[in-house]
Amino acid sequence: MDKMAKTAIDQIEKVFGTYTGYRRAHARGKSYKARFTANGSASHLTAAPHFQKSESGAMVRFSHFSPNPTWADAMSPVKGMAVQFQLPSGEATNIVGVTSPIFFAKIPEVFTEMLGVVKSFKKGKPSLTELAGLLADYPESGAMIANIRKMQAPASFATGQYHSVHAFYFINQEGQRQPIKYLWEPESGVATLSPLDAVALPIGFFEADIEDRVARAPVKFRLDVVLGQPGDPTDDPTKEWPKDREKLTIGYLEIIEEAPEADGIMYDPTLMTEGIECSEDRILNFRHDAYSISHQRRTSEM
Ligand code: HEM
């Protein structure tokens, strides 16, 4: 187990508090059963079974990023959508996405250090002045901090665009490697909330809204992969790839019914399958141990 991962989780608990039985990040959320239909258009890029023309079962969890489950919905402008695909072999593989294209730290050491600095998180209200002050020490985090300034929460879990943030490699039958990033696009269209509207929402509004929508009809997302080109960084979650990179639609997700019994799933973003590999991104690889420590703590507390 990476010692740094334990330090990072201890640091999250110190800054945000400890909430028995909850995930140490993205504490509040809602779980669903879903169906994924691959259209086969990625078959030349990856041997992954769920991306050949086929249907697979899937589990989905929507979440608010805060490690503190009592934060209002508006205080977590970043929302999460974690998807676990059930493969014919009985194995599983995950895509864990958020409504931000980038992360604020390039390496685990900086993540842990920055958490210690941002004291305002403790009060449940990150101060922009304090975040801006971090720029001098962590210039690579500038893009994310600028993003937070203009960040608008989606109006609903069903209307967010969810990015994998990290790069992965698709590997085809011939062994050729293509760097990709995932992007879930809401079929009902992207809709955001102004910060003022968001502040007025009652706690749990997002969960009630998605519950309503799914009760009426399946909530749908399209899965696109963004195709990286030589020179696009594959090891740096603080950098976006150029906007004009080709996107390929590879399948559709239909969210069908609530699955509270699945709320304990650990969505490890490094859980891969044949035809897909993790990139060299240190934050991505670090998340493996960090999620496992959080899972171990939250399940042993029940
Ligand atoms: C240093 C980097 C990071 C650390 C230490 C970290 C930590 C955590 C932890 C401890 C959990 C709860 C795991 C569990 O108990 O199952 C979690 C959940 C989550 N994280 Fe991260 N995270 C990091 C980076 C990221 C990034 C870059 C993304 C962007 C995709 C992300 C998206 C999510 C999402 C969506 C969840 C909720 C998953 C679920 O619904 O179970 N995290 N994170």
Boltz pocket constraint, residues with backbone or C-beta under 6 A from the ligand:
constraints:
  - pocket:
      binder: B
      contacts: [[A, 8], [A, 9], [A, 22], [A, 23], [A, 24], [A, 25], [A, 26], [A, 29], [A, 61], [A, 62], [A, 63], [A, 79], [A, 80], [A, 81], [A, 82], [A, 96], [A, 97], [A, 98], [A, 103], [A, 108], [A, 111], [A, 163], [A, 164], [A, 165], [A, 237], [A, 264], [A, 265], [A, 266], [A, 267], [A, 283], [A, 286], [A, 287], [A, 290], [A, 291], [A, 294], [A, 295], [A, 298]]
      max_distance: 6.0
